[in-house]
Amino acid sequence: MVVVDTVCSELSRIAPLKLAEEWDNVGLLVGDRRQSVCRVMTCLTISENVADEAIQRGAELVVTHHPLPFRPLQRLTTDVTSSVLLLKLIRGGVAVYSAHTAFDSADGGINQMWANRLQLANIRPLVESPEPAESAAAIGAGRYGELPRPMSLAELVQEAARLTQAQSPQLVGDRDKQVSRIAIACGSGGSFLSAAKRCRCDAMLTGEATFHTCLEAESIGISLGLLGHYASERFAMETLADRLKESFPAMEIWASRAERDPLSAL
């Protein structure tokens, strides 16, 4: 019999929780470690539709990238959306696990997946972790490396959009600029802009950036490709479901089918 704690152990092997940022909330966030589990669902974010899907399909564990809860709760009532979702999952007997920034930074995590899909060479973390790597690859936050060949900024963003199924990519900078060394920071990666500059990157791919971050990127000469927060991370939760299937072949494991990007183009 597989229990929640067994799956948590495998998840912590894939994304060691010691890699998480200090401000993050990671690990088993809701549930009983001794509860048996036959069905696991992955998702980027727990929304009402996602919670309903988990309960309707009998999932005993949801592996979400974005933590729920993220910040400490002073009360658990139906006055706040996050509490409503937690109460629904608890009543349904659904445990919740999140690796979040640990999965961003792991050897086989989201940023590394981006780098591999783009076939970057000499891949390194933008910010190396002080923790010793458990494999030959360095670990840490973000990634950067060399493209197989120089390409225009527009071509890079189009290729990144294809690889992540991004529907409305945007760019900051000269679309015809030739770029070779690329930084990657999934989600909202504005805090990595200075690291990309230090690593002498021509451009940075991320999910989203504030208006002022875009202006800062222009001023320091770093082009940006913005794929959308959802597109920049959701694909990795589908890959994570496949990796868990390899470890637990007798279990039903799937990426949420109800989850959607809340943003859409006109």
N, C-alpha and C positions, 0 to 999 in steps of 0.2 A: 504493500500500500504506500502510495506517495502522499506525503503531507505538505502543507504550505511551507514549512521550514526547509524541506528538501529542495523545493523550487527556488526559494530565497537563496539557498547556498549556491545553486547553479548560477543564478543571476549575479550574485556577488563575485563569482569567478569570472563571468563575462565582463562585468564592470565593477572592479573593486571599489567599495564605498569609501576607502581612504582617499580616493582621487576627487571626491566631491568638494566643492567650494565650502568654506566655513559657514557661509550664510544659508546654505541649502538645507533641505529637509529630505533625507533619503532613507532607504531601507523599507522594512515592513511598517506601514503607517497605520493600517487598520487590520484587525483580524486576529485569529487564534493560530499560532504556529503549528499546533497539533492537529488542526482540522485536515481531514483527507481532501484531496483535490484530484479531479478527473478532467476538468475543463478550465482552461486559462485563456484569457483574452488580453491582447496588447492594444494600446491606443496612445495617441499623443497627449490628449487631454480628456479628463472625465467631464462630459457634459450630460445634460438630462437624457439625450438620445443614447449616449454611450452607456450610461448607467442602466437605462431600461433594457438595452440589448443584452448586457451582462446578466441581468436577472432573468429575462425571458429565455435566454439560451442556457441557463443553469451554470454559469461560470462560478467557480468557487474563489477565483483569484483574478484580479485585473492588474496588469502591469502597465502603468501609465508613465509616460515620460515626465510630464509636469505634475509635481506632487499635489496630492489632496489628502489632508490639508497642507498648505504651504507655510502659512504663519500660525503661531500658537492661537488656539481658540479659547476664549474666556467662557463661552457658553455654546451649547449645541441645541439650537432651536430652529424652527422653520422660518425665522425672520431673515435669514441670510442664505443666499443660493448655495454656497459651499456646504453649509450645515444641512440643507435639504438633501443634497446629493449624498452626503455621508450617512445621514439617517436612513435613506433609501437603501444604500448598499449594506449597512449593518443589519437592517431588518431582513434583507435578502440573503444574509450569510455570505457576503462577498468580501474577501480580503483585498487590500490595496497595497501595492508595492511600487516604489519609484526609485530609479537610480539617477535620473536627471543629469546633473553636471558630471557625475562619475561616468555615465555612459557617453557623454560628449567627449570626454578626455581619454577614455580607455584605448588600449592598443587596437582593439577591434570595434571601437565606438563610432559615433556618427561622423565626426570630423575625419577620421581615418577612412571611413567608407567613401566620403566625398573625394578624398585624395586618391583613393584607389580607382574610383570610377573615372576620374579625370586622367588617370595614368600618370600622375606626377612622379618625378624622380627625386631622389635625395629628400624624402619626406621627413620633416622634423616638427616637433611641437612649437607653436609660437611662444608659449611659456612653459618651460619644462618643469615637471613635477620634481620635488625633492625626494619623493619616494623612489626606491630602486625599481627598475623595470623587471618584470617577471619573464620577459622574452628579449630577443635581440633588439626589438624596436623600442625607441624612446617613448615615454608617455608624458602627457601634459596637456595643457589647454590649447585648443586650436591646432591648426596644421599649416605648413607652407612647404612648397616644393616647386620644381621646375616642370613646365608643360613639355610634352613630347616635341613640340615645335612652337615657335612664336605664332600668335594669332591676334587678330584685332579684339578689342574689348567686346564689341558687339558679337563676334563669333564665339568668344568664351562664354558670355552670358547665355547665348542661344543654346550652346552645348550643355551648360549646367542646367538650364531649364528642361532640356530634353531628358537628362539623366534623372531629374527629380520630379518630372511631370508638373513643373511650375506653369501656371496658366497665364500669369501677368508679370513677367520679369521686368525689372527696371534697371537702369544703370546711371552712374554718376561719373562724368568725365567724357573725354573725346571718344566716341564710338569707334573711330578708326585707329586709335592708339594701339601700337603693337605691345603685347604683354607676354612675359615669359615666366617670371617668378610670381606665384599666386599664393595668397593667404586664404585660409578657410576658417570661418567661425559660424557654426550653425546657430539658428535662432536669432536673437538680437545681439549682434556682434560688435557694436560700436566701441565697447571697452577694449577691443583688441586692435584698434586702429594704430595706436602708438607702437605696439609690438610689431605690427606689419611693417611700419616705417623702419623700425630698428633692424628688421630682417631684410630690408632692401627689396620689399615686394613691389611689383608694379601695380597690382590690383588685389582686392579682397572680395571674396564671395561670402555673403551672409544672407540671413533671412530678411531682416528689416533693419532700418537705421533711422534715427530721428533727423529732422531737418537740419539741426545744428551739427550733427555728426557728418551729414553729407557736405555741408559747407567746410567743415574741418578737413574732410578727405580731399576736397578740391584744393584747399590752401596748402596741404603738405604733399600734393602730387600723387595720392593713392586713388586709383579708380575703384569704383564699387560696382558689384553686381548684386542686386537685391532680388531674391527669388520668392520672397514671402515666407513668413515664419513657419506656416504650416508645411509648405512644400520642402523647406530646408531640413525638416526633421521627420515628417511622417513616414517617408519611405523606409527609414531605419527601424521603425516599429514593426513593419511588415517583415523585414529581414530578421529582426529579433524573434518573431513568432516562428519563423523557419528554423532558427538555431535551437530554440527550445524543443521543437518537434524532434530534432535529431537526438537530443538528450533524453526525451520522454516520448518515445514512439507510440506508446500505448494510450497516451492522453490526447484529448481533442484540444488543439491550440490554434488560435486564429487571430488575425488582426481585425479590429472592429470594422464592420461593414456599414455601420450607421454614421460613423464619424465623417464630418465634412469640414472644409475650410469655411470659417464664418465670413470671409471676404470673397466677393465675386466681382468680376469686371462687368461694365455695362455692355 
